[in-house]
Amino acid sequence: MSAFNKCAAQTNLNLEKITINEKDIVVTGDTSSRANTIKLFDVVKNEGFRIPNDRSDTNGNRDVFSMSLAIEPK
């Protein structure tokens, strides 16, 4: 997904898992800070996805997140 590639370096993004099923796409991973997780979410939204559900938490020096994705009609 190009949205993740666009900000991977600047957010120090690590993707742990992408799950695709008939209802949604769930992405889990971490970034180097909460501010970078917010940047990631903004890039994903600007690429045409809606994030109906998300969670984030701090684990050590990383900001861990999980987000559900839905495609916004253009």
C-alpha positions as CSV (number, residue, x, y, z in Angstrom):
1,M,0.0,0.0,0.0
2,S,1.5,3.2,-1.1
3,A,0.3,5.1,1.9
4,F,2.6,3.2,4.2
5,N,5.5,3.5,1.8
6,K,5.1,7.3,1.7
7,C,5.8,7.8,5.4
8,A,7.7,4.7,6.4
9,A,11.1,6.3,6.7
10,Q,10.0,9.5,8.4
11,T,7.9,7.7,11.0
12,N,10.3,4.8,11.5
13,L,7.3,2.5,10.7
14,N,7.3,-1.2,11.5
15,L,4.3,-3.2,10.2
16,E,3.6,-6.3,12.3
17,K,0.5,-7.7,10.6
18,I,-2.0,-6.9,7.9
19,T,-5.2,-8.9,8.1
20,I,-7.7,-8.8,5.2
21,N,-11.2,-10.3,5.5
22,E,-14.6,-9.7,4.1
23,K,-15.4,-6.9,6.6
24,D,-12.3,-4.9,6.8
25,I,-8.5,-4.5,6.7
26,V,-6.7,-4.4,10.0
27,V,-3.1,-3.1,10.2
28,T,-1.0,-3.5,13.4
29,G,2.5,-2.1,13.9
30,D,4.5,0.6,15.6
31,T,6.2,4.0,15.0
32,S,8.9,5.9,16.9
33,S,6.5,8.3,18.6
34,R,2.8,9.2,19.1
35,A,3.3,12.2,16.8
36,N,4.6,9.8,14.0
37,T,1.6,7.5,14.5
38,I,-0.7,10.5,14.0
39,K,1.3,11.4,10.8
40,L,0.8,7.8,9.6
41,F,-2.9,8.0,10.2
42,D,-3.1,11.3,8.3
43,V,-1.2,9.9,5.3
44,V,-3.5,6.9,5.2
45,K,-6.6,9.1,5.3
46,N,-5.1,11.4,2.5
47,E,-4.7,8.2,0.4
48,G,-8.4,7.6,0.4
49,F,-8.9,5.3,3.4
50,R,-11.2,5.9,6.3
51,I,-10.1,4.6,9.8
52,P,-13.3,3.6,11.6
53,N,-11.4,2.1,14.5
54,D,-7.9,2.6,15.9
55,R,-6.0,2.1,19.1
56,S,-2.5,3.2,20.1
57,D,-0.4,2.7,23.2
58,T,3.2,3.1,24.2
59,N,5.4,0.1,24.6
60,G,9.0,0.9,25.6
61,N,10.2,3.6,23.3
62,R,7.7,2.8,20.5
63,D,4.1,3.8,19.8
64,V,2.1,0.7,19.0
65,F,-1.0,1.0,16.9
66,S,-3.9,-1.0,15.4
67,M,-6.2,0.4,12.8
68,S,-9.2,-0.8,10.7
69,L,-9.3,0.5,7.2
70,A,-12.2,1.2,4.9
71,I,-11.9,2.5,1.4
72,E,-13.6,5.9,0.9
73,P,-15.5,6.1,-2.4
74,K,-14.1,8.8,-4.7
